[in-house]
Amino acid sequence: MKKYIYTALIILSNIQLFCQEFELPEKYEFKEKQDYVDYEEDVIKAIDWIFATPIHSNKEKEKAVHGFIISWITGSPTVTVEIKPEIVTFMETNPELMVIFMYGWTKYAIEYKENNKIQGNMKGIEAAIDFYNANKNALEKDKNLEKYIKIKERGELEEYVTKVVK
């Protein structure tokens, strides 16, 4: 049993090291459609870095990475994130979770090469849940997100999102 725990700790520490080593591309530009395609892998790595890094642990780098991702999302000709207040009910209590929602949707859209609104919303909510759980000590308790956690635990998230989105 100790071997398994030791192995798991080594794997987890290596994942954490990988995520912390992410370096933002220098002098990136988004002018043409191909620019967005060229940076898709970097956007995924940046999103993974944000997801794996405790909130506000490296404010300067965090701000730069957020700027890169948001610039990419706002100009992307292929990814469209739809913010529905009926879905993103948690943004008033913890506004930083709105960008996490957007990142979950964006990562899904890049990886699967589609803009499915139901799946995008689900991946956004799941990202917000995961980030919230990982950073509870730095975020306010959010009854709306706690509701999503319960819906997901019951296996009813897709059904819920489908009703709200359609």
N, CA and C of each residue as an Amber inpcrd file, in Angstrom:
protein
   498
   0.8250000  -1.1950000   0.0000000   0.0000000   0.0000000   0.0000000
   0.8730000   1.2630000   0.0000000   1.9400000   1.2390000   0.7730000
   2.8240000   2.3930000   0.8450000   3.4490000   2.6890000  -0.5150000
   3.7330000   1.6280000  -1.2920000   4.3030000   1.8170000  -2.6290000
   3.3600000   2.6290000  -3.5050000   2.0680000   2.2990000  -3.4320000
   1.0760000   2.9870000  -4.2580000   0.9570000   4.4620000  -3.8680000
   0.9550000   4.7100000  -2.5990000   0.8560000   6.0890000  -2.1230000
   2.1000000   6.8680000  -2.5450000   3.2680000   6.2630000  -2.3870000
   4.5120000   6.9170000  -2.7750000   4.5310000   7.2050000  -4.2780000
   4.1150000   6.2360000  -5.0740000   4.0610000   6.4130000  -6.5290000
   3.0790000   7.5270000  -6.9010000   1.9280000   7.5320000  -6.2680000
   0.9390000   8.5760000  -6.5480000   1.4760000   9.9580000  -6.1970000
   2.1770000  10.0700000  -5.0870000   2.7560000  11.3590000  -4.6910000
   3.8020000  11.8360000  -5.6930000   4.6090000  10.9360000  -6.1960000
   5.6180000  11.3030000  -7.1960000   4.9390000  11.7930000  -8.4690000
   3.9270000  11.0760000  -8.9090000   3.2010000  11.4790000 -10.1220000
   2.5650000  12.8430000  -9.9300000   1.8920000  13.0300000  -8.8000000
   1.2310000  14.3170000  -8.5420000   2.2350000  15.4530000  -8.4490000
   3.3660000  15.2270000  -7.8420000   4.3620000  16.2990000  -7.7280000
   4.9350000  16.6350000  -9.0980000   5.0920000  15.6560000  -9.9620000
   5.5770000  15.9210000 -11.3160000   4.5560000  16.6780000 -12.1300000
   3.2860000  16.3770000 -11.9580000   2.2350000  17.1250000 -12.6480000
   2.2670000  18.5760000 -12.1840000   2.3830000  18.7900000 -10.8870000
   2.4380000  20.1460000 -10.3470000   3.6530000  20.8910000 -10.8910000
   4.8090000  20.2390000 -10.9570000   6.0070000  20.8810000 -11.5030000
   5.8190000  21.2460000 -12.9670000   5.2030000  20.3390000 -13.7320000
   4.9640000  20.6010000 -15.1490000   4.0820000  21.8340000 -15.3110000
   3.0350000  21.8940000 -14.5170000   2.1000000  23.0120000 -14.6370000
   2.7480000  24.3290000 -14.2290000   3.6030000  24.3070000 -13.2230000
   4.2280000  25.5290000 -12.7670000   5.3040000  26.0180000 -13.7340000
   5.7880000  25.1490000 -14.5980000   6.8510000  25.5170000 -15.5170000
   6.3280000  26.1750000 -16.7940000   5.0500000  26.3150000 -16.9630000
   4.4880000  26.9170000 -18.1670000   5.0470000  28.3250000 -18.3690000
   5.4980000  28.5760000 -19.5700000   5.9960000  29.9020000 -19.9250000
   5.1110000  30.4970000 -21.0100000   4.7000000  31.7050000 -20.7830000
   3.8620000  32.4330000 -21.7220000   4.6440000  32.7160000 -23.0040000
   4.0120000  32.5470000 -24.1660000   4.7060000  32.8850000 -25.4130000
   5.1050000  34.3660000 -25.4180000   6.2720000  34.6490000 -25.9580000
   6.7410000  36.0280000 -26.0350000   6.1880000  36.6900000 -27.2970000
   5.8350000  37.9310000 -27.1820000   5.4110000  38.7530000 -28.3160000
   4.3530000  38.0740000 -29.1880000   3.3320000  37.5240000 -28.5590000
   2.2590000  36.8920000 -29.3230000   1.3710000  37.9610000 -29.9720000
   0.8180000  37.6100000 -31.1250000  -0.0920000  38.5000000 -31.8400000
  -1.2430000  37.6820000 -32.3970000  -2.4100000  38.2730000 -32.3430000
  -3.5950000  37.6520000 -32.9170000  -4.1720000  38.6110000 -33.9560000
  -3.7510000  38.4360000 -35.2000000  -4.2310000  39.3120000 -36.2740000
  -5.0680000  38.5520000 -37.2940000  -4.5920000  37.3690000 -37.6540000
  -5.2640000  36.5820000 -38.6780000  -5.7750000  35.2810000 -38.0710000
  -6.6990000  34.6360000 -38.7780000  -7.2880000  33.3930000 -38.2850000
  -6.2090000  32.3690000 -37.9320000  -5.1810000  32.2690000 -38.7430000
  -4.1190000  31.2800000 -38.5100000  -3.3690000  31.5510000 -37.2020000
  -3.2930000  32.8100000 -36.7780000  -2.6370000  33.1370000 -35.5110000
  -3.3260000  32.4160000 -34.3490000  -4.6480000  32.3720000 -34.4050000
  -5.4150000  31.7170000 -33.3430000  -5.1620000  30.2090000 -33.3450000
  -5.1300000  29.6330000 -34.5200000  -4.8410000  28.2020000 -34.6460000
  -3.4350000  27.9050000 -34.1280000  -2.4780000  28.7410000 -34.5000000
  -1.0800000  28.5320000 -34.1020000  -0.8920000  28.5510000 -32.5840000
  -1.7280000  29.2760000 -31.8720000  -1.5750000  29.4030000 -30.4160000
  -2.5090000  28.5010000 -29.6150000  -3.2730000  27.6420000 -30.2790000
  -4.2190000  26.7840000 -29.5620000  -3.5330000  25.9400000 -28.4850000
  -2.4120000  25.3420000 -28.8120000  -1.6940000  24.5070000 -27.8370000
  -1.2350000  25.3410000 -26.6410000  -0.7780000  26.5550000 -26.9010000
  -0.3530000  27.4350000 -25.8090000  -1.5420000  27.8490000 -24.9430000
  -2.6930000  28.0460000 -25.5580000  -3.9000000  28.4080000 -24.8020000
  -4.2720000  27.2600000 -23.8700000  -4.2380000  26.0370000 -24.3790000
  -4.5330000  24.8650000 -23.5370000  -3.5480000  24.7870000 -22.3640000
  -2.2610000  24.9600000 -22.6460000  -1.2530000  24.9160000 -21.5780000
  -1.4750000  26.0370000 -20.5670000  -1.8440000  27.2140000 -21.0520000
  -2.1010000  28.3520000 -20.1520000  -3.3120000  28.0710000 -19.2670000
  -4.3610000  27.5220000 -19.8630000  -5.5600000  27.1730000 -19.0860000
  -5.2150000  26.1130000 -18.0460000  -4.4820000  25.0930000 -18.4460000
  -4.0840000  24.0480000 -17.4940000  -3.2510000  24.6350000 -16.3530000
  -2.3980000  25.6010000 -16.6790000  -1.5850000  26.2430000 -15.6480000
  -2.4760000  26.9840000 -14.6490000  -3.4330000  27.7390000 -15.1670000
  -4.3720000  28.4610000 -14.2830000  -5.1210000  27.4690000 -13.4060000
  -5.6170000  26.3790000 -14.0010000  -6.3780000  25.3900000 -13.2380000
  -5.5340000  24.7420000 -12.1420000  -4.2520000  24.5330000 -12.3950000
  -3.3930000  23.8040000 -11.4540000  -2.6960000  24.6930000 -10.4280000
  -2.7150000  25.9970000 -10.6540000  -1.9970000  26.9070000  -9.7750000
  -2.9550000  27.5140000  -8.7520000  -2.6180000  27.4330000  -7.4640000
  -3.4820000  28.0490000  -6.4510000  -3.7000000  29.5350000  -6.7630000
  -4.9190000  29.9660000  -6.6280000  -5.2920000  31.3390000  -6.9560000
  -4.4420000  32.3280000  -6.1590000  -3.9900000  33.3550000  -6.8270000
  -3.2010000  34.4500000  -6.2600000  -1.8410000  34.0310000  -5.6940000
  -1.3440000  32.8590000  -6.0750000  -0.0400000  32.4270000  -5.5710000
   1.1120000  33.0390000  -6.3660000   0.8230000  33.4900000  -7.5790000
   1.8250000  34.1450000  -8.4160000   1.0790000  35.2140000  -9.2200000
   0.7020000  36.2930000  -8.5350000  -0.2000000  37.2980000  -9.1080000
   0.2900000  37.8890000 -10.4280000   1.5740000  38.1690000 -10.5260000
   2.0980000  38.7900000 -11.7470000   1.9590000  37.8560000 -12.9530000
   2.3930000  36.6240000 -12.7710000   2.2930000  35.6640000 -13.8740000
   0.8360000  35.3340000 -14.1640000   0.0450000  35.2050000 -13.1180000
  -1.3820000  34.9100000 -13.2620000  -2.0630000  35.9840000 -14.1190000
  -1.7590000  37.2380000 -13.8470000  -2.3460000  38.3460000 -14.6140000
  -1.9340000  38.2720000 -16.0930000  -0.6710000  37.9800000 -16.3580000
  -0.1740000  37.8810000 -17.7340000  -0.8250000  36.7040000 -18.4690000
  -0.9550000  35.5790000 -17.7820000  -1.5590000  34.3990000 -18.4010000
  -3.0360000  34.6520000 -18.6850000  -3.7440000  35.2580000 -17.7380000
  -5.1450000  35.6040000 -17.9780000  -5.2670000  36.5380000 -19.1920000
  -4.3810000  37.5180000 -19.2850000  -4.4090000  38.4450000 -20.4180000
  -4.2410000  37.7240000 -21.7440000  -3.3190000  36.7760000 -21.7870000
  -3.0840000  35.9890000 -22.9980000  -4.3310000  35.1860000 -23.3770000
  -4.8970000  34.4740000 -22.4110000  -6.0610000  33.6260000 -22.6960000
  -7.2590000  34.4750000 -23.1200000  -7.5320000  35.5360000 -22.3750000
  -8.6900000  36.3880000 -22.6920000  -8.5240000  37.0340000 -24.0660000
  -7.3110000  37.4750000 -24.3930000  -7.0670000  38.0450000 -25.7270000
  -7.3680000  37.0230000 -26.8100000  -6.9590000  35.7940000 -26.5790000
  -7.1940000  34.7380000 -27.5570000  -8.6920000  34.4700000 -27.6970000
  -9.3910000  34.3300000 -26.5580000 -10.8250000  34.0090000 -26.5840000
 -11.6230000  35.1190000 -27.2710000 -11.3520000  36.3630000 -26.9090000
 -12.1700000  37.4700000 -27.4280000 -12.0090000  37.6660000 -28.9290000
 -10.8920000  37.2540000 -29.4950000 -10.7060000  37.4260000 -30.9240000
 -10.8500000  36.1650000 -31.7410000 -10.9720000  35.0310000 -31.0730000
 -10.9970000  33.7530000 -31.7840000 -12.1630000  33.6730000 -32.7750000
 -11.8570000  33.3340000 -34.0140000 -12.9240000  33.1730000 -34.9980000
 -13.6110000  31.8100000 -34.9100000 -13.0670000  30.8920000 -34.1150000
 -13.6270000  29.5440000 -34.0600000 -14.2550000  29.1720000 -32.7200000
 -13.9120000  29.8800000 -31.6610000 -14.4610000  29.5580000 -30.3360000
 -15.3480000  30.7010000 -29.8710000 -16.5810000  30.3520000 -29.5410000
 -17.5230000  31.3380000 -29.0210000 -18.0550000  30.8370000 -27.6860000
 -17.7780000  31.5830000 -26.6390000 -18.2500000  31.2400000 -25.3010000
 -19.4850000  32.0840000 -25.0150000 -20.5600000  31.4150000 -24.6660000
 -21.8140000  32.1070000 -24.3690000 -22.0100000  32.1550000 -22.8590000
 -22.1230000  33.3540000 -22.3370000 -22.3360000  33.5300000 -20.8990000
 -23.8260000  33.7770000 -20.6640000 -24.4880000  32.8000000 -20.0750000
 -25.9040000  32.9330000 -19.7350000 -26.0070000  33.1220000 -18.2190000
 -26.6060000  34.2170000 -17.7800000 -26.7390000  34.4450000 -16.3390000
 -27.4510000  33.2940000 -15.6180000 -28.3190000  32.5890000 -16.3420000
 -29.0240000  31.4510000 -15.7330000 -28.0740000  30.2850000 -15.4630000
 -26.9580000  30.2610000 -16.1520000 -25.9570000  29.2010000 -15.9580000
 -24.8410000  29.6820000 -15.0310000 -24.2970000  30.8480000 -15.3070000
 -23.1530000  31.3670000 -14.5360000 -23.6950000  32.1370000 -13.3260000
 -24.4150000  31.4120000 -12.4880000 -25.0730000  32.0020000 -11.3120000
 -24.0980000  32.3290000 -10.1970000 -22.8820000  31.8840000 -10.3340000
 -21.8810000  32.0280000  -9.2790000 -20.9690000  33.2220000  -9.4780000
 -21.1530000  34.0000000 -10.5400000 -20.1840000  35.0600000 -10.8310000
 -20.3010000  36.2590000  -9.8990000 -21.4190000  36.4220000  -9.2260000
 -21.5440000  37.5530000  -8.3050000 -20.7440000  37.3220000  -7.0240000
 -20.8020000  36.1150000  -6.5050000 -20.0850000  35.8060000  -5.2680000
 -18.5820000  35.7080000  -5.5020000 -18.1970000  35.0310000  -6.5690000
 -16.7790000  34.8340000  -6.9080000 -16.5720000  35.1710000  -8.3810000
 -16.4030000  36.4440000  -8.7160000 -16.2910000  36.8430000 -10.1290000
 -15.1630000  36.1420000 -10.8820000 -14.1110000  35.7470000 -10.1690000
 -13.0010000  35.0740000 -10.8490000 -13.4180000  33.7330000 -11.4330000
 -14.5220000  33.1730000 -10.9520000 -14.9810000  31.8890000 -11.4860000
 -15.6190000  32.0290000 -12.8690000 -16.0070000  33.2460000 -13.2440000
 -16.5530000  33.4310000 -14.5880000 -15.4850000  33.1430000 -15.6340000
 -14.2570000  33.6320000 -15.4220000 -13.1970000  33.3520000 -16.3960000
 -12.8350000  31.8720000 -16.3650000 -12.9100000  31.2450000 -15.2190000
 -12.6470000  29.8060000 -15.1350000 -13.7000000  29.0540000 -15.9440000
 -14.9430000  29.4700000 -15.8500000 -16.0170000  28.8990000 -16.6740000
 -15.6630000  29.0580000 -18.1550000 -15.2600000  30.2530000 -18.5430000
 -14.8860000  30.5100000 -19.9370000 -13.7210000  29.6270000 -20.3750000
 -12.7680000  29.4170000 -19.4910000 -11.6010000  28.6000000 -19.8230000
 -11.9850000  27.1330000 -20.0070000 -12.8970000  26.6430000 -19.1700000
 -13.3570000  25.2590000 -19.3160000 -14.0400000  25.0540000 -20.6590000
 -14.8870000  26.0140000 -21.0350000 -15.5810000  25.9580000 -22.3200000
 -14.5580000  26.0250000 -23.4590000 -13.6260000  26.9600000 -23.3570000
 -12.6230000  27.1620000 -24.4060000 -11.7620000  25.9200000 -24.5970000
 -11.3060000  25.3490000 -23.5100000 -10.4660000  24.1480000 -23.5970000
 -11.2300000  23.0350000 -24.3050000 -12.4880000  22.8510000 -23.9260000
 -13.3230000  21.8460000 -24.5800000 -13.4450000  22.1330000 -26.0850000
 -13.7340000  23.3790000 -26.4360000 -13.9500000  23.7510000 -27.8420000
 -12.6880000  23.5300000 -28.6860000 -11.5330000  23.8330000 -28.1120000
 -10.2760000  23.6200000 -28.8400000  -9.9930000  22.1250000 -28.9930000
 -10.1110000  21.3860000 -27.9000000  -9.7660000  19.9650000 -27.9340000
 -10.6980000  19.1450000 -28.8180000 -11.9730000  19.4910000 -28.8270000
 -12.9480000  18.7020000 -29.5830000 -13.3630000  19.3540000 -30.8990000
 -12.8180000  20.5390000 -31.1770000 -13.0830000  21.2430000 -32.4410000
 -14.5770000  21.4170000 -32.7030000 -15.2890000  21.8110000 -31.6290000
 -16.7150000  22.0850000 -31.7870000 -17.1780000  23.1030000 -30.7590000
 -18.2800000  23.7360000 -31.0660000 -18.8730000  24.7310000 -30.1770000
 -20.2720000  24.2760000 -29.7520000 -20.3480000  23.1230000 -29.1370000
 -21.5990000  22.5830000 -28.6410000 -21.9500000  23.3330000 -27.3530000
 -23.0670000  24.0480000 -27.3560000 -23.4190000  24.8860000 -26.2060000
 -23.6470000  24.0880000 -24.9250000 -24.2530000  22.9360000 -25.0480000
 -24.5070000  22.1330000 -23.8490000 -23.1900000  21.6330000 -23.2690000
 -22.3420000  21.0450000 -24.1080000 -21.0530000  20.5540000 -23.6320000
 -20.1640000  21.7030000 -23.1550000 -20.1830000  22.8210000 -23.8610000
 -19.3970000  23.9810000 -23.4530000 -19.7940000  24.4700000 -22.0700000
 -21.0950000  24.5790000 -21.8430000 -21.5860000  24.9980000 -20.5310000
 -21.2300000  23.9820000 -19.4490000 -21.3650000  22.7040000 -19.7770000
 -21.0140000  21.6760000 -18.7980000 -19.5340000  21.7390000 -18.4400000
 -18.6730000  21.8510000 -19.4450000 -17.2350000  21.9120000 -19.1810000
 -16.8820000  23.1850000 -18.4140000 -17.5940000  24.2620000 -18.6910000
 -17.3790000  25.4980000 -17.9460000 -17.7720000  25.3550000 -16.4880000
 -18.9210000  24.7570000 -16.2370000 -19.3780000  24.5350000 -14.8640000
 -18.4370000  23.5810000 -14.1380000 -18.0460000  22.5030000 -14.8210000
 -17.1340000  21.5370000 -14.1980000 -15.7940000  22.1840000 -13.8490000
 -15.2960000  23.0500000 -14.7270000 -14.0440000  23.7550000 -14.4340000
 -14.2200000  24.6610000 -13.2160000 -15.3480000  25.3690000 -13.1450000
 -15.6150000  26.2510000 -12.0040000 -15.7080000  25.4390000 -10.7090000
 -16.3670000  24.2870000 -10.7720000 -16.4750000  23.4160000  -9.5960000
 -15.0890000  22.9640000  -9.1380000 -14.3000000  22.4640000 -10.0650000
 -12.9660000  21.9700000  -9.7180000 -12.0890000  23.0790000  -9.1380000
 -12.1340000  24.2550000  -9.7660000 -11.3260000  25.3840000  -9.3010000
 -11.7990000  25.8490000  -7.9220000 -13.1030000  25.9140000  -7.7470000
 -13.6970000  26.2980000  -6.4640000 -13.2620000  25.3340000  -5.3620000
 -13.3560000  24.0360000  -5.6430000 -12.9620000  23.0380000  -4.6470000
 -11.4690000  23.1200000  -4.3180000 -10.6530000  23.4090000  -5.3090000
  -9.2070000  23.4790000  -5.1030000  -8.7760000  24.7690000  -4.3960000
  -9.6360000  25.7910000  -4.4390000  -9.2630000  27.1050000  -3.8940000
 -10.2600000  27.6150000  -2.8590000 -10.9380000  26.7140000  -2.1800000
 -11.9690000  27.1130000  -1.2160000 -11.4520000  28.0630000  -0.1510000
 -10.2030000  27.9030000   0.2280000  -9.6460000  28.7580000   1.2770000
  -9.4870000  30.2070000   0.8130000  -9.4830000  30.4630000  -0.4960000
  -9.2930000  31.8210000  -1.0220000 -10.5580000  32.3890000  -1.6630000
 -11.6030000  31.5880000  -1.7350000 -12.8550000  32.0260000  -2.3560000
 -13.9760000  32.0270000  -1.3250000 -14.9990000  32.8220000  -1.6100000
 -16.1560000  32.8490000  -0.7230000 -17.0320000  31.6260000  -0.9630000
 -17.6830000  31.1670000   0.0990000 -18.6210000  30.0520000  -0.0560000
 -19.7340000  30.5200000  -0.9790000 -20.0930000  29.6630000  -1.9240000
 -21.0640000  30.0410000  -2.9450000 -22.1780000  29.0020000  -3.0110000
 -23.3730000  29.4000000  -2.5810000 -24.4920000  28.4490000  -2.5520000
 -24.8830000  27.9980000  -3.9560000 -24.7060000  28.8670000  -4.9560000
 -25.0500000  28.4810000  -6.3240000 -24.0890000  27.4210000  -6.8580000
 -22.8350000  27.5660000  -6.5650000 -21.8630000  26.5710000  -7.0120000
 -22.0120000  25.2720000  -6.2110000 -22.3420000  25.4000000  -4.9410000
 -22.6020000  24.2140000  -4.1210000 -23.7800000  23.4240000  -4.7080000
 -24.7620000  24.1470000  -5.2530000 -25.9020000  23.4970000  -5.9150000
 -25.4250000  22.7140000  -7.1310000 -24.5340000  23.3100000  -7.9210000
 -23.9860000  22.6130000  -9.0810000 -23.2030000  21.3660000  -8.6660000
 -22.4850000  21.4680000  -7.5660000 -21.7240000  20.3140000  -7.0850000
 -22.6740000  19.1540000  -6.7920000 -23.7850000  19.4430000  -6.1450000
 -24.7660000  18.3980000  -5.8260000 -25.4100000  17.8340000  -7.0970000
 -25.7450000  18.7030000  -8.0350000 -26.3380000  18.2450000  -9.3060000
 -25.3630000  17.3230000 -10.0350000 -24.0900000  17.7100000 -10.0590000
 -23.0720000  16.8860000 -10.7230000 -22.9120000  15.5440000 -10.0080000
 -22.8880000  15.5630000  -8.6710000 -22.7440000  14.3250000  -7.9000000
 -23.9010000  13.3610000  -8.1680000 -25.0960000  13.8940000  -8.4310000
 -26.2550000  13.0540000  -8.7410000 -26.2440000  12.5780000 -10.1990000
 -25.2950000  13.0830000 -10.9890000 -25.2240000  12.6970000 -12.3940000
 -26.2640000  13.3840000 -13.2630000 -26.7250000  14.5570000 -12.8260000
 -27.8090000  15.2470000 -13.5270000 -27.3790000  16.5650000 -14.1560000
 -26.0760000  16.8050000 -14.2590000 -25.6030000  18.0880000 -14.7690000
 -25.9950000  18.3010000 -16.2300000 -25.8120000  17.2960000 -17.0580000
 -26.1490000  17.4520000 -18.4780000 -27.6410000  17.7150000 -18.6640000
 -28.4690000  17.0210000 -17.9250000 -29.9240000  17.2090000 -17.9940000
 -30.2760000  18.6410000 -17.5670000 -29.6850000  19.1040000 -16.4900000
 -29.9420000  20.4650000 -15.9920000 -29.5190000  21.5030000 -17.0090000
 -28.2890000  21.3790000 -17.5190000 -27.7670000  22.3610000 -18.4760000
 -28.6100000  22.3660000 -19.7460000 -29.0240000  21.2000000 -20.2110000
 -29.8410000  21.1060000 -21.4210000 -31.1410000  21.8840000 -21.2480000
 -31.7810000  21.7490000 -20.0960000 -33.0410000  22.4710000 -19.8310000
 -32.8190000  23.9870000 -19.8490000 -31.7510000  24.4420000 -19.2440000
 -31.4980000  25.8800000 -19.1190000 -31.0340000  26.4830000 -20.4490000
 -30.2180000  25.7500000 -21.1820000 -29.6340000  26.2950000 -22.4170000
 -30.6710000  26.3330000 -23.5550000 -31.5410000  25.3540000 -23.6130000
 -32.5080000  25.2950000 -24.7280000 -33.6830000  26.1750000 -24.5350000
